[in-house]
Amino acid sequence: MFLFQNMIKAANETDKQQTIVKLHEQSKKTLEQEILNYRDEAQKQRKIIYQLEKERDRYINEASELTKKVQHTHTHTHTLAIAQ
């Protein structure tokens, strides 16, 4: 009788351990998938940042060119006014 009870306890403990292992495996898979999702999202954000930086640089260059044109026009107009 005592041996039988010990076998039942051992079987129950084995079942509990198997359940715990399954839960850990599920958690591991979930976490691995979340990591992949975060990596994908980080890659997308890096691409967006790169595009925004290119756009920023383009606008800086455009603003610089326009500033040069305005300064040139202002200088040219000022020179004409002095000449008259």
Backbone torsions as a table, in degrees:
resi	resn	phi	psi	omega
1	MET	NA	-45.6	-179.2
2	PHE	-62.2	-41.3	179.4
3	LEU	-64.0	-40.3	179.2
4	PHE	-63.9	-42.9	178.4
5	GLN	-62.9	-40.7	178.1
6	ASN	-64.6	-37.1	177.8
7	MET	-65.0	-41.1	178.8
8	ILE	-64.8	-44.1	178.2
9	LYS	-61.0	-43.7	-179.9
10	ALA	-63.8	-41.0	178.5
11	ALA	-64.0	-42.1	178.4
12	ASN	-63.5	-42.8	178.5
13	GLU	-64.2	-39.3	177.5
14	THR	-62.4	-43.7	177.8
15	ASP	-60.6	-43.7	179.2
16	LYS	-61.4	-44.9	-179.6
17	GLN	-64.1	-39.8	178.0
18	GLN	-64.2	-40.0	177.4
19	THR	-63.1	-43.6	179.2
20	ILE	-62.7	-42.7	179.0
21	VAL	-61.9	-43.1	179.1
22	LYS	-62.0	-42.6	178.5
23	LEU	-62.4	-42.2	178.6
24	HIS	-64.4	-40.2	178.6
25	GLU	-64.7	-40.4	177.5
26	GLN	-64.5	-42.8	178.4
27	SER	-62.0	-41.2	179.3
28	LYS	-61.5	-46.3	179.8
29	LYS	-62.5	-42.0	178.9
30	THR	-61.7	-46.3	-179.7
31	LEU	-65.2	-39.4	177.5
32	GLU	-62.5	-40.3	178.6
33	GLN	-66.4	-40.7	177.7
34	GLU	-62.2	-40.4	177.9
35	ILE	-61.1	-44.9	177.8
36	LEU	-60.8	-42.1	178.9
37	ASN	-62.5	-42.9	178.9
38	TYR	-65.0	-38.5	177.8
39	ARG	-63.5	-44.2	178.4
40	ASP	-61.2	-44.7	-179.5
41	GLU	-64.1	-41.1	178.5
42	ALA	-62.5	-40.6	178.1
43	GLN	-63.1	-43.6	178.2
44	LYS	-61.1	-43.1	-179.1
45	GLN	-67.0	-35.9	176.2
46	ARG	-62.3	-40.1	178.2
47	LYS	-64.5	-42.6	178.7
48	ILE	-62.6	-44.4	179.3
49	ILE	-60.4	-43.5	179.2
50	TYR	-60.2	-46.0	179.8
51	GLN	-63.2	-42.3	179.4
52	LEU	-64.7	-38.4	178.0
53	GLU	-66.0	-40.0	176.2
54	LYS	-62.5	-43.1	179.7
55	GLU	-63.7	-43.1	177.9
56	ARG	-58.8	-47.0	-179.5
57	ASP	-61.9	-39.0	178.8
58	ARG	-63.2	-44.1	179.4
59	TYR	-66.2	-36.3	176.6
60	ILE	-62.2	-44.8	179.0
61	ASN	-64.1	-42.3	178.3
62	GLU	-62.2	-43.6	180.0
63	ALA	-63.8	-39.5	178.9
64	SER	-64.0	-44.5	178.4
65	GLU	-62.7	-43.3	179.2
66	LEU	-65.1	-38.7	177.8
67	THR	-62.2	-43.0	177.8
68	LYS	-61.5	-42.4	179.6
69	LYS	-63.7	-43.6	-180.0
70	VAL	-63.8	-44.3	179.6
71	GLN	-63.9	-40.9	178.8
72	HIS	-63.9	-44.8	179.4
73	THR	-63.4	-43.1	179.8
74	HIS	-63.4	-43.3	179.2
75	THR	-64.7	-43.3	-180.0
76	HIS	-64.3	-43.8	179.2
77	THR	-64.5	-42.2	179.5
78	HIS	-63.6	-40.3	178.8
79	THR	-64.8	-41.6	178.6
80	LEU	-64.7	-39.5	-179.3
81	ALA	-65.0	-38.6	179.3
82	ILE	-69.0	-37.5	-177.5
83	ALA	-67.7	-25.8	-176.9
84	GLN	-83.7	NA	NA
